[in-house]
């Protein structure tokens, strides 16, 4: 059983290094900043949480610590992107993207279209999803579905160190605005990752994390370790689950998802976002519209319910999808 | 720095271009946010800039690209939603952004262009050029968060940005008096650590002088300036606005139109300087009228965009799923 968490694709002439998800975030940015001097990093408290290496490696011209003005420093990055730079804007905690959403949606996502293609907006918006750690509702959002509704953005949710490195580097090289949703629950996860400074994973390509034949489990972002654990248990029950990670939510790799469902005939989608209008909802709609005849049973969504994230750990641990939830959803459609 | 005769002519030409362009728009069946009355502020500011400097503008977007030197045909065609429009018919009256003359955006989100202009200045600083970025915004935008946030960012990093407020007295129907704690927006500059200058926006030469000072300061690396040009919108906010409760008096409008017309004021000062004759100015005006007539003809004769192209320019690099 191929598990790319242990065996990432690597270029022959390069070795691998054992990197954490956080190492991959830092290394991807460092490599791109070394490669292209138009890449700059702006954000709040950059030196905290892994940015120390970047602050030490580049001068203040290219790594700028910002006052707490999310909407305007995001817009500043967009203005710079249209005039010769390739900024990475670090929006720290994903709940703060709401403050920056005016500039992200009304300017970054629309300006190329609204100017008839006169300009490009090559910018990366990085943001971290800090949840399951008792931060309460205003620090615990997983808001990628919110931005999926704004056409013109590309949206990435990497789940492994290798995917993070390859996708973040592709995002920096992309000529469109890309939002990358990082997950603090994955920071410490380690994996062998290619040292190739041109190791890229294309935006818009899903990855089959584990091949299987009885059910497709589409896993969004940091659900992956939990979904793989569930598939181990299911394997012991005699159910072979195919685990597919879209990796990019916009544009969605519909073909890979549809092909997997065509093979298995059953679909469970696991997403840490709130249930209504989740990424899982959109994927369910796509499969229902385009692959309905492949389905032998109804699509199941395993998501966080439409409740705010409570502070108390006793409450918080009850809201996110679990291994048991995934197994239950799979068993329901056997 | 004083202007050469040819520069005076160019300034006069651009002011007349805006006026004639807008007068032509009034005769067309299009929604327009007209810049009539604000030509002195716009062109006075733009004449202090180089071709490679950046500007951002507002929903009242017709004047800014013309002031920066844009060609009229694609602008007029855009107002008619034609494929030959500067934005291919995707922008319209509030978004006449012509990137070829340095217009980085005309934002219909009030205050939305202020961070973008700040970013263009940031870009120039990082890239080590001496370009500057000038941000047009109105009195209404000065009450948005982006105003204070961006002013502070530019001051912190000494960015080469000129924050240029066209204070025309009204955010649609809401007067400065009823929306600002004190009426002089330029006074806010002190709170952010930059110079603030008030200038008569109807006096194009005065606007040019204070903007030029701000540009010199920005190019030297001394940071941003806030300029507040007191100006006046002669026309309604836009066409087809149903104003049931008047927010300004006809007497007030008449006063500005008859005694505070920026073109009349500039023309008088030009003739007083004896640099030019009335005939010179009449020649320019005639040429501009021909130019505007040709733009209208071009716009009217151009084709509409093909609905099959509606997805064009959604992305620079769309994903090729067949690969």
Interface residues (C-beta under 8 A of the other chain):
Chain A: X38 X40 X61 X62 X64 X66 X67 X69 X71 X72 X73 X74 X75 X76 X77 X78 X79 X80 X81 X82 X83 X84 X85 X102 X103 X106 X107 X111 X112 X113 X114 X115 X116 X117 X118 X119 X120 X121 X122 X151 X152 X154 X174 X175 X176 X202 X203 X204 X251 X253 X254 X255
Chain B: X54 X56 X85 X86 X87 X88 X89 X90 X91 X95 X97 X98 X99 X100 X104 X105 X107 X109 X112 X114 X115 X116 X117 X118 X119 X120 X121 X122 X123 X124 X125 X126 X127 X133 X145 X146 X149 X150 X152 X153 X156 X157 X312 X313 X314 X315 X316 X317 X318 X319 X321
